[in-house]
Amino acid sequence: MAIPLKDDKGMGSAVNEHFSRSPFFMIIDEASNGQKLIENSAAFKPGHEGTMEMLHGNGVENVLCSGIGPGALDYASELNIRVCFGRAKDAQELYEKYSRSELENVVDGSACGP
């Protein structure tokens, strides 16, 4: 799974509400709970495809976010990436809400969790 971040402070990083323009993403391996921070090389390029393709290439199947545009959402759907929406001050809070199934699947409105 991936969380868009404004800064490089690990799970204490602020969640970026401008998904495709996020300078960083926290990638979390749900099986091992391992984490890695990656830079979004597509952050300032036109469109959202580069960001989604970068995440897809890193094996991301779920995105946890607090904001995403319709184009990025459509492309996520094409790549079979589930988008889970919720408000949080930082990555840790958003991840905890996901763990408790408190996020909403943007596509169908169902609960989004592990």
N, C-alpha and C positions, 0 to 999 in steps of 0.2 A: 504494500500500500504506500501511498505518497501523500505528504502534506506540504502545501506551498508555504514558504516562509519569507519573511521580510529581511531577516538577518541570520547570521551564523552563530547562534547561541545554543545549538542542540535542541533538545525538547523544550527548552525555555524560550525559544524563538517565537516572535509574534507571528501569528497566522496572517498570510497575505490574502486580502480579499480580491486582488486582481490576479487571478489564477495564472494566466499565460505570461504575465509580466513578472512573476515571482523570480527573484534572483537565485533562490535556493529551494531545494525540496529535501525533506527528510524522507528517506526510503526505509520502510520497516518491513522486515521479513516476518510475516505472521507466524510461521512455523517455529522459528528459533527466537523470535523477538529481537533479532539483531537489527541494528540501525546504522545507516550511513547517510551523510549529508552530501548532496551533489549540487554543483552549480548548474544553473539553467542557461546554457549557451544560447538558447533561442529567445531569451527574455526580451530583448529589444529589437527583434526581427519582426517584420509584419506578419500578422496572422497568428494562429494558435497551433497550427499543424506541427511545427518544430518541437514545441513543448510536449505535446501529446506523443509524438513519435519517440522523443527522448525517454519519456516515462515508459512507454510500451517496450522499448528496447531494453529497459532495466527490469522487465518482468512485472511491472505494476499492473494489478488487476482491479484495485480499488483506489479511489482518490477521496480523501477527506478534505473538505474545503468549507470556507465561509463566503464564497462568492465565485461564480463562474458564468461566463457569457454563453449565449445560445449556440454560437459556432463551435466553441470548445466542447460544449456538452454533446452536440451532434457528432463531432469527431470522436469523442470518447466512446460513444455508443457504437460507432463503426468499428472501433478497435476492441470492442467488448470490455471496456473499462467501466466499472460501476462507479458512479459519483454519489458520495454521501455528504449531505449538507448539514451544517450546524454552526452555531456561533461559539467562539471561544477566544480567550485572550492569548493563549499560546498553544504550541503543538501538544504539549502534555495534556492540557485540558481537553482538547479536541479528541485525542487518542483515547482518553478515559471515557468520554461520552460515547465513542464508538464501541468501546469494550462493554459498556452497559446497554448497548442497542438504543441509544438516545438520539442518533442521527437519522435523517430522513433520506431515503433513496430518491434522488431528484427526478428520476424517470417515472416511477410509479407511486411515490408517496409512502411506500412501505417502510417499516423500521429497518435501519441499516446497522448491522453489527456483525461480529464474527460468526 
